[in-house]
Amino acid sequence: MRLTRRRNLPDGLTLGRGERVLAVSGETVATDAALHFQDGAGFTRLPWERVEQAAWRDGVLVVREVGGARHSVHLSEPGSVPEAVRERVTATVVVSTHVKLPGGGGVRIAARRPAKGGGEPRWTLVFDPGLDPSDPGLLAQAEQAMEEIRRQTGL
């Protein structure tokens, strides 16, 4: 992937130390560590390991964070931003599997490493629609499945 010079960055955007620009489209910047986009009065920085899913369609990049928050980013001239987003999000995934739970339904269990600096993976549980993640019994079943996956993978 081709790196983009910092002089192409939107006014008001500050990158982290050592953060490399991968792609720019207007007010949206993909770096090796995060997606930066205009959101209200300023820029939002969304580290790649916090992105659960991203989709590019009809000039709009829709990004869903782990935990459910959604962002719609309009890209009039997308350039290589959608490609950079796909590559970076995919690169953070260490484990992603769907596990059926005894009471019905299931949970997606994922582990993602920070895009920069390595470090311990961050584990997430995303329950199927209709399941209550605050249900103690359901949460215990999901955590038990997650521990089994951690044991099997050595993570």
Secondary structure as GFF3:
##gff-version 3
##sequence-region A 1 155
A	DSSP	three_ten_helix	6	8	.	.	.	ID=ss1
A	DSSP	beta_strand	21	25	.	.	.	ID=ss2
A	DSSP	beta_strand	28	31	.	.	.	ID=ss3
A	DSSP	beta_strand	34	39	.	.	.	ID=ss4
A	DSSP	beta_strand	42	47	.	.	.	ID=ss5
A	DSSP	three_ten_helix	48	50	.	.	.	ID=ss6
A	DSSP	beta_strand	51	57	.	.	.	ID=ss7
A	DSSP	beta_strand	60	65	.	.	.	ID=ss8
A	DSSP	beta_strand	70	74	.	.	.	ID=ss9
A	DSSP	alpha_helix	81	92	.	.	.	ID=ss10
A	DSSP	beta_strand	93	100	.	.	.	ID=ss11
A	DSSP	beta_strand	106	112	.	.	.	ID=ss12
A	DSSP	beta_strand	122	127	.	.	.	ID=ss13
A	DSSP	alpha_helix	136	153	.	.	.	ID=ss14
###
